[in-house]
Amino acid sequence: MRISGGEAKGRTLKFPSRSTQRPTTDFLRETLFNILGSPADQTFLDLYAGSGSVGLEAASRKAKKVVFVEKNRDLIGTIRENVSLCGYADRCLIIHADIQTALRDLYRQKSGFDVVFADPPYNRGFIAETLRSLTKYPVFGENGFVVLQHSIKEQLAFSTEWFITDQRKYGDNLLTLLRMGSA
């Protein structure tokens, strides 16, 4: 697993070999940032961060601040190691918590992110839970939006507060861009 663009392009990232988590592939990360464009000077929130590869991709492409949220203790250690390997400790924050707790705390701190990326475990109902938490604790900047990476087998069921601005299929994966508000 390598960073696909920016100043750390080609840098190899660590991922625990014994982990049952599914890392975001190099192809999907590169595709994501081709869709989003440059995150330069933006704030980026990586939910269900895993190894931190998506947030580190944003940092490599000049995001000004990246926050990682992960509840698995082993993966928190991997994120710390990868942030250190890339030299981005000064603009990265790692939160060891579940999504609802992290979003609540970030909301109370009046955090506003330009991009919220969420790659929850596939086919386990976490998309609905994540969107409910983001509705309750909207941690977006003025033009902020959510990118969900999810299985094509998962139905997107969400409240009328959300609307899809773009959706792209890549193999068994979907990248869905959402905004709060009316279409």
N, C-alpha and C positions, 0 to 999 in steps of 0.2 A: 504494500500500500504506500503510495507516494503522493506528495503534493503535486498537483497538475498544472499550476500556474502561479505567477507572481514571483516575488523575490526568493521564496524558498522552493521554487519549482524543482522537482526531482528528489527532494529530501524524503528519505524513507521514514515512515512512522511505525511505531510499535503497536502491536495488537496482541493481547494474550492468546496463546495458542489453545488454551483449555477453555476459552470463553465460548458460550453458546450463543452469543450475540452475533448479529449479521451486520458487518461493517458496510457503509456506503461505498460502492465501488469507485475507483478512480474515474471511470467513464461517466457515472452519474454525477459525481462532484463537478467534473469539467463541464458537463452539459448544464447543470444547475447554474453555474456562473456565466455560461454563455447566454442563458435565458435572462438572468438578473442583470447582467452587465457588471461593471466594476463596483465593488462595495467601498471604494476609497472614501474615507471620511465618514463612513456610516457606522452605526452601532448594530451589532449582530448578536442574537440570542440563539444558542444551539441547545434545544431541548432533547432529552434522551441522547446525550452527546456521545456515548460509547467511548471510542478512542479519542474523540475530539477532532477527527479528520475534517469534518465540514467547517467547523469554526476556525480551524487552523488554515484551511483553504482561504477563508475570508480574510484572516489576518495576513496571510501571504500576499493577498491582493489589496492590501493597504486599508482594511477596515480599521477604524480608529479605536474601537473597543469591542471585545468579544467576551461574552459570558457563556460558560458551559454549565449545564445542569444535568447531573447524573446521580442516581441513587445507589448504584453498585459500587461498593468500596474498592474492589479490585480495578474497576475501570477508572475510578477517580485517580488512582495511582498512575495508570497508563496515560491519562490526560495530562497530569502534572509532568510526567516524563517527556511527553511529546511537545508540550508547551516549552519546556526547557531546551529540548533538542533544537527547536526552531528559533529560540531566542526571543520569544514574545511575552515573557512574564510581565513586562511593564504595561501591556494593554489587554491582558487576559485575566478574567476572574473565574474561578472554578467553585461551583456551589454543589456540595454533597447533600442532596435532598430529593424528595419526591417532587413531582411537577407542581402539584397544588400548593405545597408549602413554599417552594421557590418563587412561584408566580405571585403568591400573596405578599411575600416579603419584598420582592422587586416592586410591586405595585405600591406598597406602603412607602417605599423609598422614592416614589415618583419617577421610576425608570421609564424611559421611552426609547424603544428600539425601532430602528428602520426596518430590519428584517428579523422575523422570528421563524427559525427553521425547526421543524419537529419530525423526527423519524422514529416513531414509537414501534415497539415490537409488533410485527405483522399479525393480523387476524385474531386479535385478543381484545378488541373493543376500546383500545386506548385513544383512538381518534376522537370519538365522541367525548370521552373524558377530558382530553386535552382542549378541545374547543369549548367545552363548558367552563373549564378553568380560565381560559383566555377571555371568555365573555365576562366572567365574574371579576377577573383581574386584568383588564386590558393594559398591557405594558407596551403600547405602541407610541411612536412619535406621530407627528401630524399626518404623515403619509405612509406610515408603517403598514406592513402586511405580513401574512403567514404563508410559509411554504410547507406543505405536508409531503413527505415521501411515504408512500403506502402501497400495499398490494393491490393489484387490479381486482382481486377477489373481494376486497372490502368495500362495502357500500358506504358512501358518504351521506350520513344523516345528520343534519345540523339545523339550528334554529334560523329564523329569518334575519337575525343580526348579521349573517355572513353571506357573501356571494362570491362565486368563483370568477376570477378574472382570466385565468389560463389553466389549462390542464394538458399534460403531455404524457404519452405512454412510451415506456422503454422496456421491452420484454415483459416481465411480470410486475414491473414497477410503474407507479404513476407519480408524477410531480404535479401537485395541485396548488395553485396560488389563490389565496383567499384574502378578502378585505372585510372589515366590519363596516356596517352602514348599509345604505340602499344602493342598488346597482345603478 
